[in-house]
Amino acid sequence: QALGELESVVDRLEHGDLPLEEALKQFERGIELARACQSSLKQAEQRVEIRVQKDPQAAAEPFEAEE
């Protein structure tokens, strides 16, 4: 969800037709969303690393994403 919103923010900023104040607000929101996405990615990487450490064979098995 955060990634989708981030893509929307980037799209609005790329068009360049926002007033400066709104562009700054969108930029700040984009930074927040990028950090949230980075955090989620880091957590997912840690879960994968833990799983592989517990069971090295798990790296060869298909991974089911959590909802």
C-alpha positions as CSV (number, residue, x, y, z in Angstrom):
1,Q,0.0,0.0,0.0
2,A,2.8,2.4,0.9
3,L,4.6,1.6,-2.3
4,G,1.5,2.3,-4.4
5,E,1.1,5.7,-2.6
6,L,4.8,6.4,-3.1
7,E,4.5,5.8,-6.8
8,S,1.5,8.2,-6.9
9,V,3.5,10.9,-5.1
10,V,6.4,10.5,-7.5
11,D,4.1,10.7,-10.5
12,R,2.6,13.9,-9.2
13,L,6.0,15.4,-8.5
14,E,7.3,14.4,-11.9
15,H,4.6,16.3,-13.7
16,G,5.9,19.4,-12.0
17,D,2.6,21.3,-12.1
18,L,2.2,21.5,-8.3
19,P,2.6,24.8,-6.5
20,L,5.9,24.9,-4.5
21,E,4.3,24.5,-1.1
22,E,2.3,21.4,-2.3
23,A,5.3,20.0,-4.0
24,L,7.3,20.3,-0.7
25,K,4.4,18.5,1.2
26,Q,4.4,15.7,-1.4
27,F,8.1,15.4,-1.2
28,E,8.0,15.1,2.6
29,R,5.3,12.5,2.3
30,G,7.4,10.6,-0.3
31,I,10.3,10.5,2.1
32,E,8.0,9.1,4.8
33,L,6.7,6.4,2.5
34,A,10.1,5.5,1.2
35,R,11.3,5.0,4.8
36,A,8.3,2.8,5.5
37,C,8.9,0.7,2.4
38,Q,12.6,0.4,3.4
39,S,11.6,-0.7,6.9
40,S,9.2,-3.3,5.5
41,L,11.8,-4.6,3.1
42,K,14.4,-4.9,5.9
43,Q,11.9,-6.9,8.1
44,A,11.2,-9.2,5.2
45,E,14.9,-9.7,4.5
46,Q,15.4,-10.5,8.2
47,R,12.6,-13.1,8.2
48,V,14.1,-14.8,5.2
49,E,17.6,-14.8,6.8
50,I,16.2,-16.3,10.0
51,R,14.4,-19.0,8.0
52,V,17.5,-19.9,6.0
53,Q,19.6,-20.0,9.1
54,K,17.2,-22.4,10.8
55,D,16.8,-24.6,7.7
56,P,19.3,-24.1,4.9
57,Q,17.1,-26.3,2.7
58,A,14.3,-23.6,3.0
59,A,16.2,-21.4,0.6
60,A,15.5,-23.9,-2.1
61,E,11.8,-24.1,-1.3
62,P,9.1,-21.7,-2.6
63,F,8.4,-18.8,-0.3
64,E,4.8,-17.9,0.6
65,A,4.3,-14.2,1.4
66,E,2.3,-13.3,4.5
67,E,-0.9,-11.3,3.9
